[in-house]
Amino acid sequence: MVDIGNTQTSYYAGIGGLLDLAPYRDQLGGADWSSTMNASTLVNGVQYAAPWFAGLRVVMYNKALWAKAGLTPPSTQAQWIDDLQVLRNTPGVSSALWLPGQDWYAFDGFLQQAGASIIVRRDGHWVGNLDSAAGFSAATLFQRLQSFGQAPRNGDEAHPVQADEFAKGDVASMIAMGYEADTVLQQNPGMAADIGWFPIPGPQSGVPAKTFLGGSDLAVARNTTNRTLALGFLKLALDDSNESAFAKQSGFLPNRAGLYSALQGNAYGEAESQAAPYAGYTPLVANWGSVEATPNPITTEFLTPVLDGEDQVPAADRADQEISARLAGD
């Protein structure tokens, strides 16, 4: 049995390492799996894995600062931007939104929302495609949002650790995973009542923005010497009781929407489950991992230069060239 990051399933399937689970899908509970989560387990339509759990980024906000500004969580992107403007001018707020310029997974959500195809198939090869109207639209939105705070344009969410910044008490909001609240409370236990969550708003009222859906898939090695035992473990791990228990304890999404009730009482989990139907992935191609390897050209060659004032076209072209080279194995 293999635990695989959900964007890596295509790689392991592509090298012939995974067992086709299609004959066992029903006995594993596959009829009710979330279509969003299950998308990462399919390679050319073949069921090479089963969705185990997933998580996505939502907005963590300081309820005390938002109340001080007279604000409640927004339901549209336009309202969110208006609220950030108010927060920026609220005493005691240093950053209305802490958004590092190289927060790749946050930017991926904005690319999805804009309808950008980061890569396209051309002449039999995958090539970079940031040089597009949708790619530019996503970068423009990110640039506007990033301007509402003091996060570095050339750093990511770990440099500095954004949860440490939030724990100082003067950051009004940031795009975060649920476990980052634990880091905040380790630094500042007095903030326990001040942490709230809401989905990243989309353009349409009540419809969350698209976000990156990260998580784990479970698979069986194709050359396993005990297929029955491996499949039995998968069936046990994926049953409703274990999926619900893991969701309740971790705040991560279970593999079917019918179990989201396990997230009730977890403010992050509730916000996350609202956004889940609209979430998506980085390109599910076999060697995508080479693109994200440090330094990630999408942020270092495109996004940060744009934030620093460079024209979008040459920055996108430079990033596309590097993306294409990495996908080609150069």
Secondary structure, DSSP 8 states (H G I E B T S, - for coil): -EEEETTTHHHHHHTT-B---GGGTGGGTGGGS-HHHHGGGEETTEE--EEEEEEE-EEEEEHHHHHHTT----SSHHHHHHHHHHHHTSTT-SBSSB--TT-HHHHHHHHHHHT--SEEEETTEEEE--SSHHHHHHHHHHHHHHTTS---TT--TBTTBHHHHHTTS-B-EEEE-TTHHHHHHHH-GGGGGGEEEE--B-SSTT-B---BEEEEEEE-BTT-S-HHHHHHHHHHHTSHHHHHHHHHHH--B-SSGGGGGGGTT-HHHHHHHHHGGG-B-S---TTTHHHHSSS-HIIIIIIHHHHTT--HHHHHHHHHHHHHHHHTT-
